[in-house]
C-alpha cells in the first residue's frame, strides 16, 4: 500500500525540520565514548577561571534575554544572582583543588541542528569516532546524547579542528527540544533584524 500524500508530506516536513540549522553558543562538553565518563577530559585544556565564570553566568543571561523585563523586575533575580555567585565560588575552588582540571561544560560556538552538531575543538577526532555529548540549551535544558564524527579537518586558525557530528542516540524529546530551540532562535533573530530595519 502506498503512503498517502498527507503522510508523505508530513515525513518530508519532519526531515526538513531535522536539518534546519543555526550558529549558536551553548554550554557543551564532549569526550570520546572510550574516555572516562567523569573527570578531566583528555586533550582538552582545563577550564580557565574566565571559562568557569562564563559557564555559570550563561544560563541566567539566557533566561534574562528570553524573559526580558518580567524577570528583570522580579524579586527572584537577586536570589538567582546569589546562587550563581555561590556556584561560581565553589567551582573555582574545586578547579584550584584539582589542577589537572575538572569536567565542566564550556560556552562553545556551535552549528546546531536536529540531526547533529558542529564545533571547533583543540582535540582532534577521527571520522567515525563516537563522542559522548552534554549540552545545555538556553536557558536550562540539558541534552545528553552520543554522536558520530562525520568530518574532522584543520580549522582556519591552524590550531583547532573543525568537527561535525551526527547524533546516534538522541531521544525524540531531546530532538524536539533542539528543533524548538532552533526555530525559536531563528524567529527571535528575524524579529531583531526586522526591528533594526524599521528603526530610523
Secondary structure as the mmCIF struct_conf table of DSSP 4:
data_model
#
loop_
_struct_conf.conf_type_id
_struct_conf.id
_struct_conf.beg_label_comp_id
_struct_conf.beg_label_asym_id
_struct_conf.beg_label_seq_id
_struct_conf.end_label_comp_id
_struct_conf.end_label_asym_id
_struct_conf.end_label_seq_id
HELX_LH_PP_P HELX_LH_PP_P1 UNK A 2 UNK A 4
HELX_RH_AL_P HELX_RH_AL_P1 UNK A 5 UNK A 18
TURN_TY1_P TURN_TY1_P1 UNK A 19 UNK A 19
STRN STRN1 UNK A 21 UNK A 32
TURN_TY1_P TURN_TY1_P2 UNK A 33 UNK A 34
BEND BEND1 UNK A 35 UNK A 35
BEND BEND2 UNK A 37 UNK A 40
HELX_LH_PP_P HELX_LH_PP_P2 UNK A 41 UNK A 41
TURN_TY1_P TURN_TY1_P3 UNK A 42 UNK A 43
BEND BEND3 UNK A 44 UNK A 44
HELX_LH_PP_P HELX_LH_PP_P3 UNK A 45 UNK A 48
HELX_RH_AL_P HELX_RH_AL_P2 UNK A 49 UNK A 67
TURN_TY1_P TURN_TY1_P4 UNK A 68 UNK A 68
HELX_RH_AL_P HELX_RH_AL_P3 UNK A 69 UNK A 72
TURN_TY1_P TURN_TY1_P5 UNK A 73 UNK A 73
BEND BEND4 UNK A 74 UNK A 74
TURN_TY1_P TURN_TY1_P6 UNK A 75 UNK A 75
HELX_RH_AL_P HELX_RH_AL_P4 UNK A 76 UNK A 97
TURN_TY1_P TURN_TY1_P7 UNK A 99 UNK A 100
STRN STRN2 UNK A 106 UNK A 113
BEND BEND5 UNK A 114 UNK A 115
STRN STRN3 UNK A 117 UNK A 121
BEND BEND6 UNK A 122 UNK A 123
TURN_TY1_P TURN_TY1_P8 UNK A 127 UNK A 128
STRN STRN4 UNK A 130 UNK A 137
TURN_TY1_P TURN_TY1_P9 UNK A 138 UNK A 140
STRN STRN5 UNK A 141 UNK A 154
TURN_TY1_P TURN_TY1_P10 UNK A 156 UNK A 157
BEND BEND7 UNK A 158 UNK A 160
STRN STRN6 UNK A 161 UNK A 167
BEND BEND8 UNK A 168 UNK A 169
HELX_RH_AL_P HELX_RH_AL_P5 UNK A 172 UNK A 198
#
